[in-house]
Structures are given as structure tokens and as C-alpha cells.
């Protein structure tokens, strides 16, 4: 089981801020997790399929190849600009 967190406009797009997800055995990294979420279709596909999202695992910024495992907290959020 992993904890998923969704922030900013992503939270609004998917309609929730968090969920617990049983991690399928074929999902071993951030890229595979994004593909799994996009496969839900609708707003999920819009949010996770191809668009640029940032990810963190256990509060550390990671790239698409970073592994995910049971017990992890994974957060997704859009890039933030400031000025």
C-alpha cells in the first residue's frame, strides 16, 4: 500500500487530495505509477498522460525512474513558477 497525494491544480483536476493505493506488482517506478493513474481515463488521463508533473517520494524530489515500494508516500504536483 502506498499513500498518494495530489497538490494544486492537479488536486482540482482529479477531484481529490489523497488516496491509499494497493501497489500492483508491475508498478515499480514513478513512470509506471503515472501510467497506471492515466489508465483510469477521463480527468486522470488528462492529468497524468504526458503532461509535466513533478513527483516526490517520501518528501524527496525524484525523477520518473525512481522506484516506488510499499509504504512509500508519493506526491504529484504541477511545476510551480514564482517571481
N, C-alpha and C positions, 0 to 999 in steps of 0.2 A: 504494500500500500504506500502511495506517495501522496503528499499534500500539494495541490496545485493552487497558485494564487494568480489572479488576474488584476492588473492595475490600469488606471487612467482610462483612456478611450476604449481599450481592449475590454475592460470590465463592462462598459456600457454596450459594446457590440455583442458580447456573448451572454449578457444578462445575469452575470453572477460574479462574485468576487473571489470565491474559493470553492474547492471541492476535494474530496478524497477519491483517489482512483486506484483500483487494483491494477498493478503494473503487469501487462501481458509479457510473456517471456521473450517475444520478438522485439520488444521496445527496450533498446539498450543504451540509447543516447538521445540527446535533445532533438536531433533531426527526425528520428523515428517517432518521438513523442509528438512533435508538431504534426507529422503526417497522420498519426492516429487521431489527433484532435480535429484536423481538417476533414478527415473522412466522416465526421459527424454530419457534414453538409451544412447548407444554409449559412447562417452568420458565422459558424465555426470555420467553414471553408474560406469564407471571405477573410476572416481574421488570421488564420494560420497558414493558408496556402500561398506561399511565395512572398507575402509582404515581409518587410523588415521588422522583426521583433527582437528585442533584447531578452536574454534569459539569465537567470541566476539559479544556482543550486546551492542550497544551504547558505544563502546570503553571500555567495561569491559569484561575480560575473563570469560567465562561461561562453564558449562558442558551441556551434552545432554538433561538434564531435564529442563533446563532454559526456561521459557516461552518466546514466541515472540508475538508481537502485532502490530497492525497498527501503522505506524510512526517510527518503530524501524529501526536502521541501523545494519545489520548483516554482519559480515566479517568472511570469512573462509580462512584458510591458513594452509599449512603443518607445522609439527613441525620443528623447527629450531635448529640446533646444532651449537655450536661455540667452539673455542678452542684457 
